[in-house]
Amino acid sequence: MTLAVRYTGARTLDTAPAKTSDPGPGEVELAPAYVGICGTDLHIFHGDMDARVSTPAVLGHEMSGRIVRVGPGVDGWAPGDAVTVMPLRWDGTCPACRAGHRHVCQRLDFIGIDSPGALQQRWTVPASTLVRLPGSLPLDRAALVEPTAVAVHDVGRAGVREGERVVVVGGGPVGTLIAVVARAAGAEVRLVEPSPHRRLLAEELGLDTWDPVADDVTDLVRRWTGEAGADVSFEVSGAAGGVDTAVDVLGVRGRLCLVAIHPRPRELNLHRFFWRELTLVGARLYDRSDFEKAVALVADGTVPTERLISQVVPLTEAPAAFEALESGGNVMKILVDCTQGAAE
């Protein structure tokens, strides 16, 4: 028997024994090392996704770990290999899949939401979801490959080019990662974030930040760009004011990339879209090339994921970690260490 953290209802998590079984054909059994808690996990914790999530549910999709066993027909993988998981399982037959957009399959199984996730000491997944990690990459840093892949996909969807001026609205983990990835693509970047702690962290990473409470961000952008406006903005705040800022900072033919999941419909200044010929693009999840690029960016230090890790807690303290993240404060990313007390 091994342990798993389970969501059992709104604002309720427990730690309970979980059964293990031999991996089936095409499957591998993993020993998760570190699992990150993200905003989607918090939405589930709050009960906002009960229509989708079946209880009891094992959460967790930002992870790193090692292979324990491989099932029949699995080639190229062996026990001890360091891996992360691209937690998507698509049907391959829906219109989106047939058009080549499998990551937004119309019947997508997002592992860790729609099916059991990584917050457990043993986890069986399809071998097709594995992404290899370099042996030199510490597994705690590697647990942030998944949100880095989100950032890589977002920057790609926005078509960020060298020399462009980019405004990222929202300086949480994903917003900060987008800013770092956009900078690595050669863009000039400004990060808009009201939290002093998050601004300080971003500045320690070499990013320029603006405080939307104290500053007129639109005026700052006009001065920064010589009245032209930004080429690209990313809305990562999830707030109505963030949407307004992301639209208002854009120059003629600017591109707004919508990253945040907004819980309700938002008003949008469509006249600005007409007047400046703006483009709005959505960005959701990632594909394998995004994951592989994210591994490279984390491994070579371009994305210093270790600087985003605020705290590491053992598996048995995961419920308290959710409450700590919910309370805000000076917390960016909490990792759950699944190896402490792991089953042999």
Contacts in CASP RR format, 6 or more apart in sequence:
PFRMAT RR
TARGET T0000
AUTHOR 0000-0000-0000
METHOD contacts of the structure
MODEL  1
MTLAVRYTGARTLDTAPAKTSDPGPGEVELAPAYVGICGTDLHIFHGDMD
ARVSTPAVLGHEMSGRIVRVGPGVDGWAPGDAVTVMPLRWDGTCPACRAG
HRHVCQRLDFIGIDSPGALQQRWTVPASTLVRLPGSLPLDRAALVEPTAV
AVHDVGRAGVREGERVVVVGGGPVGTLIAVVARAAGAEVRLVEPSPHRRL
LAEELGLDTWDPVADDVTDLVRRWTGEAGADVSFEVSGAAGGVDTAVDVL
GVRGRLCLVAIHPRPRELNLHRFFWRELTLVGARLYDRSDFEKAVALVAD
GTVPTERLISQVVPLTEAPAAFEALESGGNVMKILVDCTQGAAE
1 17 0 8 1.000
1 18 0 8 1.000
1 19 0 8 1.000
1 20 0 8 1.000
1 343 0 8 1.000
2 17 0 8 1.000
2 18 0 8 1.000
2 20 0 8 1.000
2 120 0 8 1.000
2 121 0 8 1.000
2 122 0 8 1.000
2 342 0 8 1.000
2 343 0 8 1.000
3 15 0 8 1.000
3 16 0 8 1.000
3 17 0 8 1.000
3 18 0 8 1.000
3 120 0 8 1.000
3 121 0 8 1.000
3 315 0 8 1.000
3 316 0 8 1.000
3 341 0 8 1.000
3 343 0 8 1.000
4 15 0 8 1.000
4 16 0 8 1.000
4 17 0 8 1.000
4 18 0 8 1.000
4 58 0 8 1.000
4 116 0 8 1.000
4 119 0 8 1.000
4 120 0 8 1.000
4 121 0 8 1.000
5 13 0 8 1.000
5 14 0 8 1.000
5 15 0 8 1.000
5 58 0 8 1.000
5 59 0 8 1.000
5 119 0 8 1.000
5 120 0 8 1.000
5 315 0 8 1.000
5 318 0 8 1.000
5 319 0 8 1.000
5 336 0 8 1.000
6 13 0 8 1.000
6 14 0 8 1.000
6 15 0 8 1.000
6 16 0 8 1.000
6 55 0 8 1.000
6 56 0 8 1.000
6 57 0 8 1.000
6 58 0 8 1.000
7 13 0 8 1.000
7 44 0 8 1.000
7 45 0 8 1.000
7 53 0 8 1.000
7 55 0 8 1.000
7 56 0 8 1.000
7 57 0 8 1.000
7 58 0 8 1.000
7 59 0 8 1.000
8 14 0 8 1.000
8 55 0 8 1.000
8 56 0 8 1.000
9 47 0 8 1.000
9 50 0 8 1.000
9 55 0 8 1.000
10 45 0 8 1.000
10 46 0 8 1.000
10 47 0 8 1.000
10 50 0 8 1.000
11 45 0 8 1.000
11 46 0 8 1.000
11 47 0 8 1.000
13 45 0 8 1.000
13 318 0 8 1.000
13 319 0 8 1.000
13 322 0 8 1.000
14 56 0 8 1.000
14 319 0 8 1.000
15 315 0 8 1.000
15 316 0 8 1.000
15 318 0 8 1.000
15 319 0 8 1.000
16 56 0 8 1.000
18 58 0 8 1.000
18 120 0 8 1.000
18 121 0 8 1.000
18 122 0 8 1.000
20 29 0 8 1.000
20 122 0 8 1.000
20 124 0 8 1.000
20 343 0 8 1.000
21 124 0 8 1.000
22 29 0 8 1.000
22 69 0 8 1.000
22 71 0 8 1.000
23 29 0 8 1.000
23 69 0 8 1.000
23 70 0 8 1.000
23 71 0 8 1.000
23 74 0 8 1.000
23 124 0 8 1.000
24 71 0 8 1.000
24 72 0 8 1.000
24 124 0 8 1.000
25 71 0 8 1.000
25 72 0 8 1.000
25 73 0 8 1.000
26 71 0 8 1.000
26 72 0 8 1.000
26 73 0 8 1.000
26 74 0 8 1.000
26 126 0 8 1.000
26 127 0 8 1.000
26 128 0 8 1.000
27 70 0 8 1.000
27 71 0 8 1.000
27 74 0 8 1.000
27 124 0 8 1.000
27 125 0 8 1.000
27 126 0 8 1.000
27 127 0 8 1.000
28 67 0 8 1.000
28 68 0 8 1.000
28 69 0 8 1.000
28 70 0 8 1.000
28 71 0 8 1.000
28 74 0 8 1.000
28 77 0 8 1.000
28 124 0 8 1.000
28 125 0 8 1.000
28 126 0 8 1.000
28 127 0 8 1.000
28 130 0 8 1.000
29 67 0 8 1.000
29 68 0 8 1.000
29 69 0 8 1.000
29 70 0 8 1.000
29 71 0 8 1.000
29 122 0 8 1.000
29 123 0 8 1.000
29 124 0 8 1.000
30 65 0 8 1.000
30 66 0 8 1.000
30 67 0 8 1.000
30 68 0 8 1.000
30 83 0 8 1.000
30 85 0 8 1.000
30 118 0 8 1.000
30 122 0 8 1.000
30 123 0 8 1.000
30 124 0 8 1.000
30 125 0 8 1.000
31 65 0 8 1.000
31 66 0 8 1.000
31 67 0 8 1.000
31 68 0 8 1.000
31 121 0 8 1.000
31 122 0 8 1.000
31 123 0 8 1.000
31 338 0 8 1.000
31 339 0 8 1.000
31 342 0 8 1.000
32 63 0 8 1.000
32 64 0 8 1.000
32 65 0 8 1.000
32 118 0 8 1.000
32 119 0 8 1.000
32 120 0 8 1.000
32 121 0 8 1.000
32 123 0 8 1.000
32 338 0 8 1.000
33 63 0 8 1.000
33 64 0 8 1.000
33 65 0 8 1.000
33 66 0 8 1.000
33 139 0 8 1.000
33 140 0 8 1.000
33 143 0 8 1.000
33 337 0 8 1.000
33 338 0 8 1.000
33 339 0 8 1.000
34 63 0 8 1.000
34 64 0 8 1.000
34 65 0 8 1.000
34 139 0 8 1.000
34 140 0 8 1.000
34 142 0 8 1.000
34 143 0 8 1.000
34 312 0 8 1.000
34 335 0 8 1.000
34 336 0 8 1.000
34 337 0 8 1.000
34 338 0 8 1.000
35 60 0 8 1.000
35 62 0 8 1.000
35 63 0 8 1.000
35 118 0 8 1.000
35 119 0 8 1.000
35 143 0 8 1.000
35 335 0 8 1.000
35 336 0 8 1.000
35 338 0 8 1.000
36 60 0 8 1.000
36 62 0 8 1.000
36 63 0 8 1.000
36 143 0 8 1.000
36 144 0 8 1.000
36 333 0 8 1.000
36 334 0 8 1.000
36 335 0 8 1.000
36 336 0 8 1.000
37 60 0 8 1.000
37 62 0 8 1.000
37 318 0 8 1.000
37 321 0 8 1.000
37 322 0 8 1.000
37 325 0 8 1.000
37 333 0 8 1.000
37 334 0 8 1.000
37 335 0 8 1.000
37 336 0 8 1.000
38 61 0 8 1.000
38 62 0 8 1.000
38 147 0 8 1.000
38 173 0 8 1.000
39 325 0 8 1.000
40 49 0 8 1.000
40 61 0 8 1.000
40 113 0 8 1.000
40 261 0 8 1.000
41 59 0 8 1.000
41 60 0 8 1.000
41 322 0 8 1.000
42 322 0 8 1.000
42 325 0 8 1.000
42 326 0 8 1.000
43 49 0 8 1.000
43 261 0 8 1.000
44 53 0 8 1.000
44 57 0 8 1.000
44 59 0 8 1.000
44 113 0 8 1.000
45 322 0 8 1.000
45 326 0 8 1.000
46 326 0 8 1.000
48 263 0 8 1.000
49 113 0 8 1.000
52 113 0 8 1.000
52 114 0 8 1.000
53 113 0 8 1.000
53 114 0 8 1.000
57 112 0 8 1.000
57 113 0 8 1.000
57 116 0 8 1.000
58 112 0 8 1.000
58 116 0 8 1.000
58 117 0 8 1.000
58 118 0 8 1.000
58 119 0 8 1.000
58 120 0 8 1.000
59 112 0 8 1.000
59 113 0 8 1.000
59 117 0 8 1.000
59 119 0 8 1.000
60 112 0 8 1.000
60 117 0 8 1.000
60 118 0 8 1.000
60 119 0 8 1.000
61 85 0 8 1.000
61 87 0 8 1.000
61 110 0 8 1.000
61 111 0 8 1.000
61 112 0 8 1.000
61 113 0 8 1.000
61 117 0 8 1.000
61 118 0 8 1.000
61 146 0 8 1.000
62 118 0 8 1.000
62 143 0 8 1.000
62 144 0 8 1.000
62 145 0 8 1.000
62 146 0 8 1.000
62 147 0 8 1.000
63 84 0 8 1.000
63 85 0 8 1.000
63 118 0 8 1.000
63 143 0 8 1.000
63 146 0 8 1.000
64 82 0 8 1.000
64 83 0 8 1.000
64 84 0 8 1.000
64 133 0 8 1.000
64 139 0 8 1.000
64 140 0 8 1.000
64 142 0 8 1.000
64 143 0 8 1.000
64 145 0 8 1.000
65 82 0 8 1.000
65 83 0 8 1.000
65 84 0 8 1.000
65 133 0 8 1.000
65 139 0 8 1.000
65 142 0 8 1.000
66 79 0 8 1.000
66 80 0 8 1.000
66 81 0 8 1.000
66 82 0 8 1.000
66 83 0 8 1.000
66 139 0 8 1.000
67 77 0 8 1.000
67 78 0 8 1.000
67 79 0 8 1.000
67 80 0 8 1.000
67 81 0 8 1.000
67 83 0 8 1.000
67 130 0 8 1.000
68 79 0 8 1.000
68 80 0 8 1.000
68 122 0 8 1.000
69 79 0 8 1.000
70 77 0 8 1.000
70 78 0 8 1.000
70 79 0 8 1.000
70 127 0 8 1.000
71 127 0 8 1.000
74 127 0 8 1.000
77 83 0 8 1.000
77 127 0 8 1.000
77 130 0 8 1.000
81 132 0 8 1.000
82 132 0 8 1.000
82 133 0 8 1.000
82 134 0 8 1.000
82 135 0 8 1.000
82 137 0 8 1.000
82 139 0 8 1.000
82 142 0 8 1.000
83 130 0 8 1.000
83 131 0 8 1.000
83 132 0 8 1.000
83 133 0 8 1.000
84 130 0 8 1.000
84 131 0 8 1.000
84 133 0 8 1.000
84 142 0 8 1.000
84 143 0 8 1.000
84 145 0 8 1.000
84 146 0 8 1.000
84 291 0 8 1.000
84 295 0 8 1.000
85 111 0 8 1.000
85 118 0 8 1.000
85 125 0 8 1.000
85 129 0 8 1.000
85 130 0 8 1.000
85 131 0 8 1.000
85 146 0 8 1.000
86 129 0 8 1.000
86 130 0 8 1.000
86 131 0 8 1.000
86 146 0 8 1.000
86 149 0 8 1.000
86 286 0 8 1.000
86 288 0 8 1.000
86 291 0 8 1.000
87 110 0 8 1.000
87 111 0 8 1.000
87 112 0 8 1.000
87 117 0 8 1.000
87 125 0 8 1.000
87 129 0 8 1.000
87 146 0 8 1.000
88 102 0 8 1.000
88 103 0 8 1.000
88 105 0 8 1.000
88 108 0 8 1.000
88 109 0 8 1.000
88 110 0 8 1.000
88 111 0 8 1.000
88 129 0 8 1.000
88 285 0 8 1.000
89 108 0 8 1.000
89 109 0 8 1.000
89 111 0 8 1.000
89 115 0 8 1.000
89 126 0 8 1.000
89 129 0 8 1.000
90 97 0 8 1.000
90 102 0 8 1.000
90 103 0 8 1.000
90 105 0 8 1.000
90 107 0 8 1.000
90 108 0 8 1.000
90 109 0 8 1.000
91 97 0 8 1.000
91 105 0 8 1.000
91 107 0 8 1.000
92 98 0 8 1.000
92 102 0 8 1.000
92 105 0 8 1.000
94 105 0 8 1.000
94 106 0 8 1.000
94 107 0 8 1.000
95 106 0 8 1.000
96 102 0 8 1.000
96 104 0 8 1.000
96 105 0 8 1.000
96 106 0 8 1.000
97 105 0 8 1.000
97 106 0 8 1.000
102 287 0 8 1.000
103 284 0 8 1.000
103 285 0 8 1.000
103 286 0 8 1.000
103 287 0 8 1.000
104 284 0 8 1.000
104 285 0 8 1.000
108 114 0 8 1.000
109 115 0 8 1.000
110 285 0 8 1.000
111 117 0 8 1.000
111 125 0 8 1.000
111 129 0 8 1.000
112 118 0 8 1.000
116 123 0 8 1.000
117 123 0 8 1.000
118 338 0 8 1.000
119 315 0 8 1.000
119 318 0 8 1.000
119 336 0 8 1.000
119 338 0 8 1.000
120 315 0 8 1.000
120 338 0 8 1.000
121 315 0 8 1.000
121 338 0 8 1.000
121 339 0 8 1.000
121 341 0 8 1.000
121 342 0 8 1.000
121 343 0 8 1.000
122 343 0 8 1.000
131 145 0 8 1.000
131 288 0 8 1.000
131 291 0 8 1.000
131 292 0 8 1.000
131 295 0 8 1.000
132 295 0 8 1.000
133 139 0 8 1.000
133 142 0 8 1.000
133 145 0 8 1.000
133 295 0 8 1.000
133 299 0 8 1.000
134 295 0 8 1.000
134 299 0 8 1.000
136 299 0 8 1.000
137 295 0 8 1.000
137 298 0 8 1.000
137 299 0 8 1.000
138 306 0 8 1.000
140 306 0 8 1.000
140 309 0 8 1.000
140 312 0 8 1.000
140 335 0 8 1.000
141 298 0 8 1.000
141 305 0 8 1.000
141 306 0 8 1.000
141 309 0 8 1.000
142 295 0 8 1.000
142 298 0 8 1.000
142 305 0 8 1.000
143 305 0 8 1.000
143 335 0 8 1.000
144 173 0 8 1.000
144 177 0 8 1.000
144 298 0 8 1.000
144 303 0 8 1.000
144 305 0 8 1.000
144 308 0 8 1.000
144 309 0 8 1.000
144 333 0 8 1.000
145 291 0 8 1.000
145 294 0 8 1.000
145 295 0 8 1.000
145 298 0 8 1.000
145 305 0 8 1.000
146 291 0 8 1.000
146 294 0 8 1.000
147 173 0 8 1.000
147 174 0 8 1.000
147 177 0 8 1.000
148 177 0 8 1.000
148 181 0 8 1.000
148 294 0 8 1.000
148 297 0 8 1.000
148 298 0 8 1.000
148 303 0 8 1.000
148 305 0 8 1.000
149 286 0 8 1.000
149 290 0 8 1.000
149 291 0 8 1.000
149 293 0 8 1.000
149 294 0 8 1.000
150 174 0 8 1.000
150 177 0 8 1.000
150 259 0 8 1.000
150 285 0 8 1.000
150 286 0 8 1.000
150 290 0 8 1.000
151 174 0 8 1.000
151 175 0 8 1.000
151 177 0 8 1.000
151 178 0 8 1.000
151 180 0 8 1.000
151 181 0 8 1.000
151 294 0 8 1.000
151 303 0 8 1.000
152 181 0 8 1.000
152 286 0 8 1.000
152 290 0 8 1.000
152 293 0 8 1.000
152 294 0 8 1.000
152 297 0 8 1.000
153 283 0 8 1.000
153 285 0 8 1.000
153 286 0 8 1.000
153 287 0 8 1.000
153 290 0 8 1.000
154 174 0 8 1.000
154 178 0 8 1.000
154 181 0 8 1.000
154 234 0 8 1.000
154 257 0 8 1.000
154 259 0 8 1.000
154 283 0 8 1.000
155 178 0 8 1.000
155 181 0 8 1.000
155 182 0 8 1.000
155 185 0 8 1.000
157 257 0 8 1.000
157 281 0 8 1.000
157 282 0 8 1.000
157 283 0 8 1.000
158 166 0 8 1.000
158 232 0 8 1.000
158 234 0 8 1.000
158 255 0 8 1.000
158 257 0 8 1.000
158 281 0 8 1.000
158 283 0 8 1.000
159 232 0 8 1.000
159 255 0 8 1.000
160 166 0 8 1.000
160 182 0 8 1.000
160 185 0 8 1.000
160 186 0 8 1.000
160 187 0 8 1.000
160 232 0 8 1.000
161 185 0 8 1.000
161 186 0 8 1.000
161 187 0 8 1.000
161 231 0 8 1.000
162 185 0 8 1.000
162 186 0 8 1.000
162 187 0 8 1.000
163 186 0 8 1.000
163 187 0 8 1.000
163 188 0 8 1.000
164 186 0 8 1.000
164 187 0 8 1.000
164 188 0 8 1.000
164 231 0 8 1.000
164 232 0 8 1.000
165 187 0 8 1.000
165 188 0 8 1.000
165 190 0 8 1.000
165 224 0 8 1.000
165 225 0 8 1.000
165 228 0 8 1.000
165 229 0 8 1.000
165 230 0 8 1.000
165 231 0 8 1.000
165 232 0 8 1.000
166 179 0 8 1.000
166 182 0 8 1.000
166 187 0 8 1.000
166 188 0 8 1.000
166 189 0 8 1.000
166 190 0 8 1.000
166 230 0 8 1.000
166 231 0 8 1.000
166 232 0 8 1.000
166 233 0 8 1.000
166 234 0 8 1.000
167 189 0 8 1.000
167 190 0 8 1.000
167 192 0 8 1.000
167 217 0 8 1.000
167 221 0 8 1.000
167 230 0 8 1.000
167 232 0 8 1.000
167 233 0 8 1.000
167 234 0 8 1.000
167 245 0 8 1.000
167 246 0 8 1.000
167 249 0 8 1.000
168 175 0 8 1.000
168 178 0 8 1.000
168 179 0 8 1.000
168 182 0 8 1.000
168 189 0 8 1.000
168 190 0 8 1.000
168 191 0 8 1.000
168 192 0 8 1.000
168 233 0 8 1.000
168 234 0 8 1.000
168 236 0 8 1.000
169 192 0 8 1.000
169 212 0 8 1.000
169 233 0 8 1.000
169 234 0 8 1.000
169 235 0 8 1.000
169 236 0 8 1.000
169 237 0 8 1.000
169 242 0 8 1.000
169 245 0 8 1.000
169 246 0 8 1.000
170 191 0 8 1.000
170 192 0 8 1.000
170 193 0 8 1.000
170 236 0 8 1.000
170 237 0 8 1.000
170 242 0 8 1.000
171 179 0 8 1.000
171 191 0 8 1.000
171 192 0 8 1.000
171 193 0 8 1.000
171 195 0 8 1.000
171 198 0 8 1.000
171 199 0 8 1.000
171 202 0 8 1.000
171 236 0 8 1.000
171 237 0 8 1.000
172 193 0 8 1.000
172 198 0 8 1.000
172 236 0 8 1.000
172 332 0 8 1.000
173 308 0 8 1.000
173 332 0 8 1.000
173 333 0 8 1.000
174 236 0 8 1.000
174 259 0 8 1.000
175 191 0 8 1.000
175 234 0 8 1.000
175 236 0 8 1.000
175 259 0 8 1.000
176 191 0 8 1.000
176 198 0 8 1.000
176 201 0 8 1.000
176 202 0 8 1.000
176 205 0 8 1.000
176 207 0 8 1.000
176 308 0 8 1.000
176 332 0 8 1.000
177 303 0 8 1.000
177 308 0 8 1.000
178 234 0 8 1.000
178 236 0 8 1.000
178 259 0 8 1.000
179 189 0 8 1.000
179 191 0 8 1.000
179 202 0 8 1.000
179 207 0 8 1.000
180 205 0 8 1.000
180 207 0 8 1.000
180 302 0 8 1.000
180 303 0 8 1.000
180 304 0 8 1.000
181 297 0 8 1.000
181 303 0 8 1.000
182 189 0 8 1.000
182 232 0 8 1.000
182 234 0 8 1.000
183 189 0 8 1.000
183 207 0 8 1.000
184 297 0 8 1.000
184 302 0 8 1.000
184 303 0 8 1.000
187 231 0 8 1.000
187 232 0 8 1.000
189 207 0 8 1.000
189 208 0 8 1.000
190 208 0 8 1.000
190 209 0 8 1.000
190 210 0 8 1.000
190 220 0 8 1.000
190 221 0 8 1.000
190 224 0 8 1.000
191 199 0 8 1.000
191 202 0 8 1.000
191 207 0 8 1.000
191 208 0 8 1.000
191 209 0 8 1.000
191 210 0 8 1.000
192 209 0 8 1.000
192 210 0 8 1.000
192 211 0 8 1.000
192 212 0 8 1.000
192 217 0 8 1.000
192 242 0 8 1.000
192 245 0 8 1.000
193 199 0 8 1.000
193 202 0 8 1.000
193 209 0 8 1.000
193 210 0 8 1.000
193 211 0 8 1.000
193 212 0 8 1.000
194 211 0 8 1.000
194 212 0 8 1.000
194 213 0 8 1.000
195 329 0 8 1.000
196 211 0 8 1.000
197 329 0 8 1.000
197 330 0 8 1.000
198 332 0 8 1.000
199 209 0 8 1.000
199 211 0 8 1.000
201 307 0 8 1.000
201 308 0 8 1.000
201 332 0 8 1.000
202 209 0 8 1.000
203 209 0 8 1.000
204 307 0 8 1.000
205 304 0 8 1.000
205 307 0 8 1.000
210 217 0 8 1.000
210 220 0 8 1.000
212 242 0 8 1.000
212 245 0 8 1.000
217 245 0 8 1.000
217 248 0 8 1.000
217 249 0 8 1.000
218 245 0 8 1.000
218 248 0 8 1.000
218 249 0 8 1.000
221 229 0 8 1.000
221 230 0 8 1.000
221 249 0 8 1.000
222 229 0 8 1.000
225 251 0 8 1.000
228 251 0 8 1.000
228 252 0 8 1.000
229 249 0 8 1.000
229 250 0 8 1.000
229 251 0 8 1.000
230 249 0 8 1.000
230 250 0 8 1.000
230 251 0 8 1.000
230 254 0 8 1.000
231 250 0 8 1.000
231 251 0 8 1.000
231 254 0 8 1.000
231 255 0 8 1.000
232 250 0 8 1.000
232 254 0 8 1.000
232 255 0 8 1.000
232 256 0 8 1.000
232 257 0 8 1.000
233 245 0 8 1.000
233 246 0 8 1.000
233 247 0 8 1.000
233 249 0 8 1.000
233 250 0 8 1.000
233 254 0 8 1.000
233 255 0 8 1.000
233 256 0 8 1.000
233 257 0 8 1.000
234 246 0 8 1.000
234 256 0 8 1.000
234 257 0 8 1.000
234 259 0 8 1.000
235 242 0 8 1.000
235 243 0 8 1.000
235 246 0 8 1.000
235 256 0 8 1.000
235 257 0 8 1.000
235 258 0 8 1.000
235 259 0 8 1.000
235 260 0 8 1.000
236 259 0 8 1.000
236 260 0 8 1.000
237 260 0 8 1.000
238 260 0 8 1.000
238 261 0 8 1.000
238 262 0 8 1.000
240 266 0 8 1.000
240 267 0 8 1.000
243 262 0 8 1.000
243 266 0 8 1.000
243 267 0 8 1.000
243 268 0 8 1.000
244 269 0 8 1.000
246 256 0 8 1.000
247 256 0 8 1.000
247 268 0 8 1.000
247 269 0 8 1.000
247 272 0 8 1.000
247 273 0 8 1.000
247 278 0 8 1.000
248 269 0 8 1.000
248 272 0 8 1.000
250 256 0 8 1.000
250 272 0 8 1.000
250 276 0 8 1.000
250 278 0 8 1.000
251 276 0 8 1.000
251 278 0 8 1.000
252 276 0 8 1.000
252 277 0 8 1.000
253 276 0 8 1.000
253 277 0 8 1.000
253 278 0 8 1.000
253 279 0 8 1.000
254 276 0 8 1.000
254 277 0 8 1.000
254 278 0 8 1.000
254 279 0 8 1.000
255 278 0 8 1.000
255 279 0 8 1.000
255 280 0 8 1.000
255 281 0 8 1.000
256 278 0 8 1.000
256 279 0 8 1.000
256 280 0 8 1.000
256 281 0 8 1.000
257 281 0 8 1.000
257 282 0 8 1.000
257 283 0 8 1.000
258 280 0 8 1.000
258 281 0 8 1.000
258 282 0 8 1.000
258 283 0 8 1.000
259 282 0 8 1.000
259 283 0 8 1.000
272 278 0 8 1.000
273 280 0 8 1.000
286 294 0 8 1.000
294 303 0 8 1.000
296 302 0 8 1.000
297 303 0 8 1.000
298 305 0 8 1.000
308 332 0 8 1.000
308 333 0 8 1.000
309 332 0 8 1.000
309 333 0 8 1.000
309 334 0 8 1.000
309 335 0 8 1.000
310 330 0 8 1.000
310 331 0 8 1.000
310 332 0 8 1.000
310 333 0 8 1.000
310 334 0 8 1.000
311 321 0 8 1.000
311 324 0 8 1.000
311 331 0 8 1.000
311 334 0 8 1.000
311 335 0 8 1.000
312 334 0 8 1.000
312 335 0 8 1.000
312 336 0 8 1.000
312 337 0 8 1.000
313 320 0 8 1.000
313 321 0 8 1.000
313 334 0 8 1.000
313 335 0 8 1.000
313 336 0 8 1.000
313 337 0 8 1.000
314 336 0 8 1.000
314 337 0 8 1.000
314 340 0 8 1.000
314 341 0 8 1.000
315 336 0 8 1.000
315 337 0 8 1.000
315 338 0 8 1.000
315 340 0 8 1.000
315 341 0 8 1.000
316 340 0 8 1.000
317 336 0 8 1.000
318 336 0 8 1.000
321 334 0 8 1.000
321 336 0 8 1.000
324 331 0 8 1.000
324 334 0 8 1.000
325 331 0 8 1.000
325 334 0 8 1.000
END
